[in-house]
Amino acid sequence: MKKAVFYLTMLLSINISGQNGPLKVGVIGLTHTHVHWIFGSEPRGEIEIVGIVEPNKELAQRYADQYQFPMDKVYDTMEELISNTNPEAVTAFGRIYEHLEVVKIAAPKGIHVMVEKPLAVSMRHAKEMKALAEKYNIHLLTNYETTWYPTNHKAYDLSKKEKVIGEIRKIMVHDGHKGPKKIGVDSEFLEWLTDPVQNGGGAITDFGCYGANLLTWFMDGQRPQSVTAITQQLQPENNPKVDDESIILLQYDQMVAIIQGSWNWPIGRKDMEIYGLNGVIYADNRYDLRVRISEGYDGYEEQTMKLEERKAPYDDPFALFAAVIQNKVKLNKYDLSSLENNMVVMEILDAARKSARMNKTIYLKKKQN
């Protein structure tokens, strides 16, 4: 009897240890420089990078030198990585066009996937990815830098839960920088980021997706009634194939929204303004937030906040990815990283590109119950 209890205790401890151990992750592609994020995150302990797929060995060597991993950890194909390392999950840091292929290979093997924003280059690709994720019961998450901003979550709580500014009537989201070439992104990144096929567009895709993601979250998954967009190419010498300026207008039942994604901001920014009947919330950056409550015609009372990072695993994309896979966290349906949210994002982006191309407002069809 004592032996049986001993062995049962041992089995339970092994099982708990496995659930609490680091998630075994493969990194697919190194051409998206946001990949530095996962290498910086690994020392936290929630994940273990078991292998990397990158056929460009010169590029891989640069990362190996910087992050001190052996080149025998780098594979030419996903199939090689999977057969040699047996990852539980993979993260996609290559061209956006390649996201679909990553899911096609990973999903049938039960391997979970996180892609860097946006989910896909088009709604058609997104639908295929969603179908595969559902068929093979894998998690398919999308990572945005702004998901981890404490200010965005505080703004959500203040406006949606505490209703400190009254009913929301308008949200404005601004994202971007001077442009990929001007800020000096790596040549491997620049090559596809400014390609309309590989990236799905220019600034409208690269930075328009942030606003669509945040708005879908704020609207609890509600789709806009209409999407109107304009795009322009203000730096043809730097972005000859794609737009570098975009403005997207969204009309909802009781609210309007404006998304400005641009490669022409003189100063890089990722900020949001939420206007209610009684005041406004400014999420100025990752840490600084202001709340203004209206007084009279143009007066206001202002409160400023300097926020700290959120608690783990809500402060890091790969920590959250591991927590979701290990059943420690369950995402709400329209959470920022969720597949449901990002399917709406793709619908908005597709409509926005169509609107800009046709110079007309696109009305979204109502979903059938």
C-alpha positions as CSV (number, residue, x, y, z in Angstrom):
1,M,0.0,0.0,0.0
2,K,2.8,2.4,0.9
3,K,4.6,1.5,-2.3
4,A,1.5,2.2,-4.3
5,V,1.0,5.6,-2.7
6,F,4.7,6.4,-3.3
7,Y,4.5,5.6,-7.0
8,L,1.3,7.5,-7.4
9,T,2.9,10.6,-5.7
10,M,5.9,10.3,-8.0
11,L,3.6,10.1,-11.1
12,L,1.6,13.1,-10.0
13,S,4.8,15.2,-9.3
14,I,6.2,14.3,-12.7
15,N,2.9,15.3,-14.4
16,I,2.8,18.6,-12.5
17,S,6.4,19.2,-13.3
18,G,5.8,18.7,-17.0
19,Q,2.9,21.0,-17.0
20,N,4.9,23.7,-15.2
21,G,8.1,23.3,-17.3
22,P,9.0,25.6,-20.2
23,L,7.0,25.3,-23.4
24,K,9.1,23.8,-26.2
25,V,8.9,26.3,-29.1
26,G,10.3,26.4,-32.6
27,V,11.0,29.8,-34.2
28,I,10.0,29.9,-37.9
29,G,11.9,32.6,-39.7
30,L,14.3,35.4,-38.7
31,T,13.5,38.0,-41.4
32,H,11.0,39.8,-39.1
33,T,13.1,41.8,-36.7
34,H,10.4,41.5,-34.0
35,V,12.0,38.1,-33.5
36,H,14.5,39.7,-31.1
37,W,11.5,39.7,-28.7
38,I,11.4,35.9,-28.3
39,F,15.1,35.6,-27.9
40,G,14.9,38.2,-25.1
41,S,12.0,36.5,-23.6
42,E,13.4,33.0,-23.4
43,P,15.6,33.6,-20.2
44,R,12.3,34.3,-18.3
45,G,11.8,30.5,-18.2
46,E,8.3,30.1,-19.6
47,I,9.6,28.9,-23.0
48,E,12.5,27.0,-24.4
49,I,13.5,27.6,-28.0
50,V,14.3,24.1,-29.3
51,G,15.0,25.0,-32.9
52,I,14.9,27.7,-35.6
53,V,14.0,27.6,-39.2
54,E,16.0,29.9,-41.4
55,P,17.5,29.0,-44.8
56,N,19.5,32.2,-44.9
57,K,22.5,31.0,-42.9
58,E,24.2,34.4,-43.0
59,L,21.2,35.9,-41.3
60,A,21.0,33.0,-38.9
61,Q,24.7,33.4,-38.0
62,R,24.1,37.0,-37.0
63,Y,21.4,36.0,-34.6
64,A,23.5,33.1,-33.3
65,D,26.4,35.4,-32.6
66,Q,24.1,37.9,-30.8
67,Y,22.1,35.3,-28.7
68,Q,24.8,32.6,-28.3
69,F,23.0,29.6,-29.8
70,P,24.7,26.9,-31.9
71,M,24.1,26.9,-35.6
72,D,23.1,23.2,-35.4
73,K,19.9,24.5,-33.9
74,V,19.0,26.1,-37.2
75,Y,17.1,24.1,-39.9
76,D,16.2,24.7,-43.5
77,T,12.6,23.6,-43.2
78,M,9.8,23.2,-40.7
79,E,9.7,19.5,-41.4
80,E,13.3,19.1,-40.4
81,L,12.8,21.1,-37.2
82,I,9.7,19.2,-36.2
83,S,11.2,15.7,-36.8
84,N,14.4,16.6,-34.9
85,T,13.0,18.7,-32.0
86,N,9.3,17.7,-31.5
87,P,8.1,21.3,-30.6
88,E,4.8,21.8,-28.8
89,A,4.4,25.2,-30.5
90,V,5.9,27.4,-33.2
91,T,6.1,31.2,-33.6
92,A,6.2,32.7,-37.1
93,F,8.7,35.6,-37.7
94,G,8.9,35.5,-41.4
95,R,6.8,37.1,-44.2
96,I,3.2,37.6,-43.5
97,Y,2.4,35.6,-46.7
98,E,4.1,32.6,-45.1
99,H,1.8,32.5,-42.1
100,L,-0.7,30.2,-43.9
101,E,2.1,27.7,-44.8
102,V,3.3,27.6,-41.2
103,V,-0.3,26.7,-40.1
104,K,-0.7,24.1,-42.9
105,I,2.4,22.3,-41.7
106,A,2.0,22.7,-37.9
107,A,-1.8,22.2,-37.4
108,P,-2.1,18.6,-38.6
109,K,0.7,17.6,-36.2
110,G,-1.1,19.3,-33.3
111,I,1.5,22.0,-33.0
112,H,0.1,25.4,-31.7
113,V,1.0,28.6,-33.6
114,M,1.6,32.2,-32.7
115,V,2.1,34.7,-35.6
116,E,3.4,38.2,-35.5
117,K,0.8,40.7,-36.5
118,P,-1.3,40.8,-38.6
119,L,-2.8,37.3,-38.7
120,A,-2.6,37.0,-42.5
121,V,-2.1,38.9,-45.8
122,S,-5.8,38.5,-46.7
123,M,-9.2,37.3,-45.5
124,R,-8.8,34.3,-47.8
125,H,-5.6,33.2,-46.1
126,A,-7.1,33.9,-42.7
127,K,-10.1,31.7,-43.4
128,E,-7.9,28.8,-44.4
129,M,-5.8,29.3,-41.2
130,K,-8.9,29.4,-39.0
131,A,-10.3,26.2,-40.6
132,L,-7.1,24.3,-40.0
133,A,-6.8,25.5,-36.4
134,E,-10.4,24.4,-35.7
135,K,-10.0,21.1,-37.5
136,Y,-6.9,20.1,-35.6
137,N,-7.8,21.8,-32.4
138,I,-4.8,24.0,-32.0
139,H,-4.4,27.5,-30.6
140,L,-3.7,30.1,-33.2
141,L,-2.8,33.5,-31.6
142,T,-1.6,36.8,-33.0
143,N,1.0,39.0,-31.3
144,Y,0.9,42.8,-31.3
145,E,3.2,45.0,-29.4
146,T,0.3,47.1,-28.1
147,T,-1.3,44.0,-26.4
148,W,1.3,44.3,-23.7
149,Y,0.8,48.1,-23.0
150,P,-0.5,48.6,-19.4
151,T,-2.1,51.8,-20.6
152,N,-4.3,50.1,-23.1
153,H,-5.7,47.7,-20.5
154,K,-6.2,50.6,-18.0
155,A,-8.0,52.6,-20.7
156,Y,-10.2,49.6,-21.3
157,D,-11.1,49.1,-17.7
158,L,-11.7,52.8,-17.1
159,S,-13.9,53.3,-20.1
160,K,-15.7,49.9,-20.4
161,K,-15.9,48.7,-16.8
162,E,-15.9,51.8,-14.7
163,K,-17.4,54.0,-17.4
164,V,-15.5,57.1,-16.0
165,I,-16.0,59.0,-19.3
166,G,-19.6,57.9,-20.0
167,E,-20.7,56.1,-23.1
168,I,-18.0,55.9,-25.8
169,R,-18.6,57.9,-28.9
170,K,-15.3,58.0,-30.7
171,I,-11.9,56.2,-30.6
172,M,-8.8,57.4,-32.5
173,V,-5.8,55.1,-32.8
174,H,-2.4,56.4,-34.2
175,D,0.5,54.0,-35.0
176,G,3.6,54.2,-37.0
177,H,7.0,55.9,-37.6
178,K,9.1,57.6,-40.2
179,G,9.1,54.5,-42.5
180,P,11.0,51.2,-42.6
181,K,13.8,52.5,-44.8
182,K,14.2,55.8,-42.8
183,I,14.4,54.0,-39.4
184,G,17.0,51.5,-40.9
185,V,15.3,48.1,-40.7
186,D,17.4,45.1,-41.8
187,S,17.5,44.6,-45.5
188,E,15.9,41.1,-45.1
189,F,13.0,42.7,-43.4
190,L,12.7,45.7,-45.7
191,E,12.6,43.5,-48.8
192,W,9.2,41.9,-47.9
193,L,7.8,44.6,-45.7
194,T,7.5,46.9,-48.7
195,D,6.1,44.2,-51.0
196,P,2.3,44.3,-51.6
197,V,2.1,40.5,-51.9
198,Q,4.4,39.4,-49.1
199,N,3.1,41.9,-46.6
200,G,-0.4,42.4,-47.9
201,G,0.1,46.2,-48.3
202,G,2.2,48.9,-46.9
203,A,1.4,51.1,-43.8
204,I,-2.3,50.2,-44.0
205,T,-1.3,46.6,-43.2
206,D,1.7,47.2,-41.1
207,F,0.1,49.7,-38.8
208,G,-3.6,49.7,-39.6
209,C,-3.9,46.3,-38.0
210,Y,-3.1,47.7,-34.6
211,G,-6.1,49.9,-34.5
212,A,-8.4,47.3,-36.0
213,N,-7.2,44.9,-33.2
214,L,-7.8,47.4,-30.4
215,L,-11.2,48.5,-31.7
216,T,-12.4,44.9,-32.1
217,W,-11.5,44.3,-28.4
218,F,-13.2,47.5,-27.3
219,M,-16.3,46.7,-29.3
220,D,-16.5,43.1,-27.9
221,G,-16.2,41.7,-31.4
222,Q,-18.8,43.9,-33.0
223,R,-18.0,44.4,-36.7
224,P,-18.3,47.9,-38.1
225,Q,-21.2,48.7,-40.4
226,S,-18.9,50.4,-42.9
227,V,-15.2,50.9,-43.7
228,T,-13.9,53.9,-45.6
229,A,-10.2,54.3,-46.3
230,I,-7.7,56.4,-48.1
231,T,-4.1,55.6,-48.8
232,Q,-1.3,57.6,-50.3
233,Q,2.3,57.1,-51.3
234,L,4.3,60.1,-49.9
235,Q,7.7,58.4,-50.2
236,P,7.8,56.8,-53.6
237,E,11.6,56.8,-53.4
238,N,11.5,54.6,-50.3
239,N,8.2,52.6,-50.8
240,P,7.8,52.3,-54.6
241,K,5.4,49.4,-54.5
242,V,3.1,50.2,-51.5
243,D,1.2,52.9,-49.7
244,D,2.9,54.6,-46.8
245,E,0.0,56.7,-45.5
246,S,-3.4,55.4,-44.5
247,I,-6.5,56.6,-42.8
248,I,-9.4,54.2,-42.0
249,L,-12.8,55.4,-40.9
250,L,-15.1,52.9,-39.2
251,Q,-18.8,53.4,-38.5
252,Y,-20.5,51.4,-35.7
253,D,-24.0,51.5,-34.4
254,Q,-23.3,54.1,-31.7
255,M,-19.7,55.1,-32.3
256,V,-17.2,56.1,-34.9
257,A,-13.5,55.3,-35.1
258,I,-10.4,56.6,-36.9
259,I,-7.3,54.5,-37.5
260,Q,-4.2,56.3,-38.7
261,G,-1.4,53.9,-39.7
262,S,1.5,55.8,-41.2
263,W,5.1,55.5,-42.3
264,N,5.2,59.3,-42.3
265,W,5.1,60.3,-38.6
266,P,8.1,62.4,-37.7
267,I,8.1,60.8,-34.3
268,G,7.3,57.1,-33.8
269,R,4.0,56.6,-31.9
270,K,1.5,54.0,-30.7
271,D,-1.2,55.8,-28.9
272,M,-5.0,55.9,-28.5
273,E,-7.7,58.5,-27.6
274,I,-11.1,57.4,-26.3
275,Y,-13.9,60.0,-26.2
276,G,-17.0,59.5,-24.1
277,L,-20.0,61.7,-23.3
278,N,-18.3,63.1,-20.2
279,G,-14.6,63.1,-21.0
280,V,-11.6,61.5,-22.7
281,I,-8.9,59.0,-22.0
282,Y,-5.4,59.4,-23.6
283,A,-3.2,56.3,-23.7
284,D,-0.2,58.3,-24.7
285,N,2.3,55.4,-24.8
286,R,3.1,52.2,-23.0
287,Y,3.2,53.7,-19.5
288,D,1.6,57.2,-19.5
289,L,-2.2,57.7,-19.4
290,R,-4.3,60.8,-18.9
291,V,-8.0,61.1,-18.0
292,R,-9.8,64.4,-18.6
293,I,-13.3,65.0,-17.3
294,S,-15.3,67.8,-19.0
295,E,-16.0,71.0,-17.1
296,G,-18.1,73.6,-19.0
297,Y,-17.3,74.4,-22.6
298,D,-13.6,73.7,-22.9
299,G,-12.5,73.2,-19.3
300,Y,-11.5,69.9,-17.7
301,E,-10.2,68.2,-14.7
302,E,-7.2,66.0,-15.5
303,Q,-5.7,63.0,-13.8
304,T,-2.4,61.6,-15.0
305,M,-1.1,58.1,-14.3
306,K,2.3,56.4,-14.7
307,L,1.6,52.6,-15.0
308,E,3.8,49.6,-14.2
309,E,4.1,46.4,-16.3
310,R,1.2,44.0,-16.0
311,K,1.8,40.8,-13.9
312,A,3.1,37.6,-15.6
313,P,2.0,36.0,-17.8
314,Y,0.1,39.1,-19.1
315,D,3.3,41.1,-19.6
316,D,4.9,38.9,-22.4
317,P,3.5,37.3,-25.5
318,F,5.4,34.0,-25.2
319,A,4.6,33.7,-21.5
320,L,0.9,34.0,-22.3
321,F,1.2,31.6,-25.2
322,A,2.7,29.0,-22.9
323,A,0.0,29.7,-20.2
324,V,-2.8,29.2,-22.8
325,I,-1.4,26.0,-24.2
326,Q,-0.7,24.6,-20.7
327,N,-4.3,25.5,-19.6
328,K,-3.3,28.0,-17.1
329,V,-5.1,30.9,-18.9
330,K,-8.2,30.8,-21.0
331,L,-8.6,33.7,-23.4
332,N,-11.9,35.5,-23.7
333,K,-13.4,35.3,-27.1
334,Y,-12.3,38.7,-28.4
335,D,-9.1,39.1,-26.4
336,L,-6.4,41.0,-28.3
337,S,-4.5,37.8,-29.1
338,S,-7.5,35.6,-30.0
339,L,-8.3,34.1,-33.3
340,E,-11.9,35.5,-33.2
341,N,-10.6,39.1,-32.7
342,N,-8.1,38.7,-35.5
343,M,-10.6,37.3,-38.0
344,V,-12.5,40.6,-37.6
345,V,-9.2,42.5,-38.0
346,M,-8.7,40.8,-41.3
347,E,-12.2,41.6,-42.5
348,I,-11.6,45.3,-41.6
349,L,-8.2,45.4,-43.4
350,D,-9.6,43.7,-46.5
351,A,-12.5,46.2,-46.6
352,A,-10.0,49.1,-46.0
353,R,-7.7,48.1,-48.9
354,K,-10.8,47.6,-51.2
355,S,-12.2,51.0,-50.1
356,A,-8.9,52.8,-50.9
357,R,-8.5,51.0,-54.2
358,M,-12.1,51.7,-55.3
359,N,-12.4,55.1,-53.7
360,K,-15.7,54.2,-52.0
361,T,-17.2,53.2,-48.7
362,I,-17.4,49.4,-48.2
363,Y,-20.5,48.2,-46.3
364,L,-19.9,44.9,-44.4
365,K,-22.6,42.2,-44.8
366,K,-24.4,41.3,-41.6
367,K,-23.4,37.9,-40.2
368,Q,-26.1,35.3,-40.4
369,N,-27.1,33.8,-37.1
